[in-house]
Amino acid sequence: MIAADLAAVAAIERDSHNPLPPEGAAVFADRLATFPEGCFVAGPERGVAGYAIAHPWRLGTVPALGLAHIDIPQAPDCLWLHDVALRPALRGRGLIPGLLARLDALARAHALPMLALTAVHGTETLWSRHGFAAAPGNDAALAAYGATARVMTRPVR
């Protein structure tokens, strides 16, 4: 991902995460500046088809939704998938496994044994198909993601 991709990423976010308030390009720009190696786009040959934004984090806490800036914690123990989304017309075409493979490689490179995320909008079934399982992490920040939001983790492959 490069700065020129941020408008397309923000548009995909708006289409994918309604009714959650969009975090927008400024939040994604912060993640790109803070941990650029964790920011990927999918399908650049067709434009930005989707994206993944991840950063080191600590299990047991959930990054606040819409937080303008994050500080990567000392001694992180997982790679937190801040956001993974695809354009609706391109879902189901096998792009998620490729993004997850890149994220696994990144986690291994940083000696992080787990991938973690917040499943929203009933996507637990989707994530469980990719090896994620429900995990603790129901702190106050999770409530902002919606009543059905769940923390899920998966060992790095």
HELIX and SHEET records of a PDB file:
HELIX    1   1 ALA A    3  ASP A    5  5                                   3    
HELIX    2   2 LEU A    6  SER A   16  1                                  11    
HELIX    3   3 GLY A   24  THR A   34  1                                  11    
HELIX    4   4 PRO A   36  GLY A   38  5                                   3    
HELIX    5   5 PRO A   44  ARG A   46  5                                   3    
HELIX    6   6 PRO A   88  LEU A   90  5                                   3    
HELIX    7   7 LEU A   95  ALA A  109  1                                  15    
HELIX    8   8 GLU A  124  ARG A  129  1                                   6    
HELIX    9   9 ALA A  140  TYR A  145  5                                   6    
SHEET    1   A 6 CYS A  39  ALA A  42  0                                        
SHEET    2   A 6 GLY A  50  TRP A  57 -1                                        
SHEET    3   A 6 CYS A  78  LEU A  86 -1                                        
SHEET    4   A 6 MET A 114  ALA A 119  1                                        
SHEET    5   A 6 ARG A 150  PRO A 155 -1                                        
SHEET    6   A 6 ALA A 133  ALA A 134 -1                                        
END                                                                             
